[in-house]
Every structure is written in C-alpha cells, then in structure tokens.
Amino acid sequence: MSRIGKNPIVIPAGVEVKVEGSEITVKGPKGVLKQEIHPQVMVEVKDNNIQVTIKDETDKSQRALWGLFGSLLRNMVKGVTEGFIKKLEISGVGMKYAVVGNKVILNVGFSHPVEFAIPAGITITVEGNIMTVAGIDKQVVGEIAAQIRKIKKVEPYKGKGIKYLGEIFIRKAGKTASKGK
C-alpha cells in the first residue's frame, strides 16, 4: 500500500477541485492547474479532501502510480495556494544577469550575452547576484531553473558559474608546479 497515495490531500479554503473524466483541475488564488489522470488511478473529491485510489493494490506498477498521483495532486494544491520558488546564485568576476521585458540577459563569461526567454506563468526577479524563479507549477519552475543553471555550470577550480542557492559543490585543487631537477 502506498504511504503517500493513501493519505488524503486536504483542500484549503479558496481552492476549487474538479474531476472531469480523466482530467483534474485545481483552481486557486494564484491560478489554475490541470493534470491528466492515468486510467488505473481513481480520484475522488469529498469533504474538503482529495482521495487517490488504484484499481489493484497488489500490482506494483499501480502502487507506483498511486504515490505519483498523490504527490502530483499535493503539489498542485500547494502551487495554486503558495506557489514554488527556486533561487539561483551567480559567482565570478563580471558575471551578472538582468531581466529585460520577458527575457533574462546573462553575461556569464562568453563572448556574447546569452538571452533566455521567460515562459508564460513564470516570474523571474534579480536582486544582486541572486535570481528567483517563481511559479505555480513545480515541474516548470524546476525545469526553468535547471535550464538557466545549465547555461554556465559552476567550474570546479575557481567556483565561477551559476548554482542553486545553498548548493554544495566540491572544489578541486589546482595543479602544482614541479620543482626543477
């Protein structure tokens, strides 16, 4: 039995959940999210709770879907009420980023500035060397943050590049000069 899937998801005040056929819609103060439901998974809404069940509790693949859809729906409810945030930090001499319109301009040591288009539903703010990626869909926020980080990963010798705030990476020792004979 799935420990994540069997727990009911509490619907907070101001959030509306509708199940229509094989699609679930969660509407809240920050926006609307939709999710297609797998045919083996059943979702029921009653008494301000969302209950996720599966057809056969002995099938291993269905138990995996049970936990997956429990987590997805929990994230949808949290997204439309609180939203999700990922913070990125840039370090290195001359490295910076700025938001211009619906694009992020990154100067990260290349011969040219890199432009990154901000998709709909995502807000990006920059304060000093910290960039905040925010939105209601956890998967999209994480994917956008990962794409921005991928533009210039932290190099291991001097630690220059883009990393998640609080991310720990291992610094390598530089080469040492050998003494002459």
Steps between C-alpha positions, in 0.01 A plus 500: 500500500632843408576713802490823299200410286275376780523825698213735413592840360332783692348769280560843662246782493488683169603197293257331264563145371305344210532152356365482144551164334873429494608855586524677835495880527623687807409869518631732769599859573825477297359326192369180342682168450380196305623142510409198287423196719628151415219249423607275792477788752172625646462842665207586724422839658285511814493685834780744403732206431642340186529122523715313249445126447605236249313204351735220615704549820712188431639628166840663554472744208160621619636556853771718344232700317310535827787681669583699187152642457473565874816713479392672177163602645660612829741719299212641293310605813814655651583674170166679463508615864868576576695450178852364458836680505850403387794733567816512291827669590765624258864539597801618307660826392285681243221239510153644535142464384214739444132469410402708196135467398425129469866398463789438735833635373794301641859624479685188611843520343414422139589734213133598481213544745262203516126573472253267669127543426274485806201270435143595594409430860855552630629815669872566534644770723865596552643654818877541486647161416186303601235405242157380616292278270136480617179345372207275587615183319782326689623311194524811281675705771758227552552451126554873432743529792690196370518644146637832629754317719606288201605813305811536719552225757739564785854408402686304769826702525389857572129443567381738226158445344132460588388274785195448717502708817651283772628236255823339611758409239847359540790729417804340341855592583687665214809353342821548693826589330766233518844595631787494251761226511 
